[in-house]
Amino acid sequence: MQNQSNVPVIEVKNVKKQFGDYFANNDISLKVESGTIFGLLGPNGAGKTTLIRMINNIYMPDSGTITIFGNPVSEDTQNQVAYLPEERGLYKKQKVIDQLIYFAQLKGVEKSVAKKRAEQWLIRFDAASWANKKIQDLSKGMAQKVQFISTLLHEPKLLILDEPFSGFDPINAELLKEVILELKAQGKTIILSTHVMEQVEQMCDDICLINKGKAILQGNVREIKKSFGRDTILLEFEGDASFILDNLMLKVVNQTAHRIELKIIDSSFDSKSFFNELNQKLEVYKFELVEPSFHEIFIQSVKGNEVEIG
Amino acid sequence: MGKYTKIKTIIAHEYLSKVKTKGFLIGTILGPLGLVALLGIIVYISMNFGDTSKKLAIVDNEGTIYTELIKKDSSLYYKADKNVDALKKELQEENIDGYVIIPEDILDKGKVSVYTGGGGGLGLISSLEDNLTSIVRVKRLERLGTDASVIDLIRQEVTVETNKITETGEIEEDDTKAMAYVGYGLGFAMYFLVFIYGSFVSRGVIEEKSNRIIEVLASSARPFEIMMGKVIGIGLVGLTQIIFWLLLGFGLLTILGPLIFGDPDSLKTMTDMAEAQGGGMASQTQGMSIPGVDFTLILGFLFYFILGYFTYATFFAGVGAAVDNEQDAAQLQLPITLPIILAIMITPQIMNNPDSTLAVVLSIVPLTSPLIMIVRIAATNVPIIEIAASIAALIGFFFFAVWVSAKIYRIGILMTGKKPKFSDLIKWIRTA
């Protein structure tokens, strides 16, 4: 195995995968650096799952190459990867502990080691008392925890988590986030596929946005945001803000009763005079000139891409 | 890490997760009882099918025949308590099944008339003919003043004792009749075991697919390992069960055998005792002797179960991967389940005629052979060449099943939504 610090954890080069006439992945290239959290983003049906399956050696690319720690994807690389699929699945009639051990064994862990690790993680997730319960007797959130634990027992260096937070209540979501950041601190690399853009901003170092089988935006999260410039106004207020809609230099991106996100679409826009106008008509709690949110970047990029494709 | 670690892990998981369930324990205990009960029902039906459930009223104008007839079969004949006109009316109203008029001159002319509401079956007429013939024959002899000892001689029926000559030239008592029933029982057992364990496999595959467990499995092992691991693991569960039953059977035979059947010596003592007690029991047991434990047959059964199960289960795994629920699976499995259903349906014919061309062909053709061959091995002396051909064909077909199913499995297992048609499966086999 090659030196891990220099070699990207994953390197995808010009990968294509076709199902019938449909290109699930059309010439995708990306690199995931060691010790980072990498956001794999894109609308439903963009081709994320296909790419994830190829990284997991479930599908083979039609052309192009994928390497993990410098080695081509194969049965041997499978044991280095952990995969939490978006659609969770556990044996309903089997005990939690038995399944955890089984999945770990399949990743090459000794039974006794798997058992010890499973017990430790169940404690960490406040779930030690479920060890001998069957999955069918657990709530959905509990089963999600078990599934997450099942991905950790072979102590993988790379984790692929597809919508890991779905099904978790806020308290457990916070616990999960803590664990993911802990894993990162231990030097593990994490691929996070999610539709929740706040998570991307909070957790990811780099992202790749896929649409219709192509990578349409990728790079460092900070840099991507910077490249979009401070073109967004975040406004929190009390009062009737409907007059803002008449301002042709601004476009409403996101609006709730007391909060508006506005995008500046005309470069001659004068933010100072707009601020004064607001102060006269509304009670302004917050006025901030910021980079666009990832939510906005996502929508803009995908829509822009659709226009481009025609 | 060893090369086969993953498939071993899968096999162990499939095996242990089945064997540890209550269902396995219950099935192991109730299985033989269920089979015995089922066979009992079948034997009961076939025995009562031979008998007629109809009853005939006897109008005896001769005067001495009816007592003899009723003595022969009191479940079939009874003395008419009405005159002929009344009987005719009763018959029209369907209150009675029929009546027989025995003329005064039966001993001279040898003719009787039977009246029924139509039908009654051939069995009814032939038993009436047989019974009357022997009665009339004795009566005629008596009329001629024949000596009682001669009549006794004539009354004695002939029992056929079946013998077979073995390859070494020894003559052994042939237990054809008993062995045919043993074959029938084994055929049934084979049918149920192959189907039950085959459906465990397809159910397991469907569960993993519809619960999306397969995504995790596929990220850990090759589809081929996942499929064959399941087939082998569940097959071992089946073997465990069968071996347990065999041991139980041996145990019971060893402990209870001498009490029930006896070893040859004690059996003889028992017959002597029975005869001494003046019973006809000895002559009843002559027609059907108790077969000894036949190791060739047991080995043959185990062997054909393994081959038959693996072939069917592998197909079931492939088909299970293509669908999302068991109903759809049953439909797509029809082309492979039909042969064995056909086989179980014609097993009685095979039993009666185990050396017919049909029997030979079906015992060599894969899919029917596990069942038909075991019936034949029990019922007749199957030439070694036919067994060899049958095994070769079945093994060849098993590899074909693996080849086909692996392709369907690989594609089907991650395919959701639309239910594939048979033609889709063919396409998958071609493209994969």
Interface residues (C-beta under 8 A of the other chain):
Chain A: R53 N56 N57 I58 E75 Q78 N79 V81 Y83 P85 E87 R88 G89 L90 Y91 K92 Q94 D98 Y102 F103 Q105 L106 K107 G108 S150
Chain B: M1 T5 K6 T9 I10 H13 S17 E207 E208 N211 R212 I213 I214 E215 V216 L217 A218 S219 S220 A221 R222 L414
